[in-house]
Amino acid sequence: MRITILLFDGFTMLDAVGGYAVLGWLPGAEVEFVAERKTIIADDLRSGGMAAWRDYSEVEATDILYVPGGPGGRPQMTNEATLAFIRRLHEGSTWTFGVCNGVEILAAAGILKGKTVTTNYYARESVASFGAHVVTDRYRRDGKIVTTAGVSAGMDGALYLARLIAGEEIAKTIQLGIEYYPHPPFSYGSADEAPAHIHDIIRAAEETALEVQMNAKEPRFLQPSL
């Protein structure tokens, strides 16, 4: 079972590795990290990165197409190379998995029109503008498409997808293996329940500051061709 995780400059690390830590343990899973160019892809904080050891031309098909989000996702929404790659792999995938505002990229690729999906709290209107029906769930399935809310929700959605693929016993075993039993120190049950002033801070960051901050920094490591 091939799992293809898309990487792009300025992705959010947990968007990618949270679900990877779950789905990568499925029996028979073979994970590949793919980007437009084979190199070390810098994350949004510019301190970390992941190796994309295949480029778009080297991947003909996959079983699970996995698209994370991050501030760098916005340019990908108009990057025809990325959008064409997503459309091509989605056509033959068994599952397509979108995390956070990675769901925006899927929407921009034109594959979510008429679908019921969830996404990052601050990407809901954007995703809806592409013809999707957006709900506030932590994760949501519509056919072969599984989408999740922001960042950490990717782990919840991945466990849900693991159960669909391999059964509840294996999914529960993976959950124990990564000891994922979240118990945060704050009582908000969802993004919608957080106080308004915190929303204002994050909304301002989502709209401008995160991308500006990311673009103002050079990655703190070499990005050689692989």
Disulfide bonds with the S-S distance in Angstrom:
none
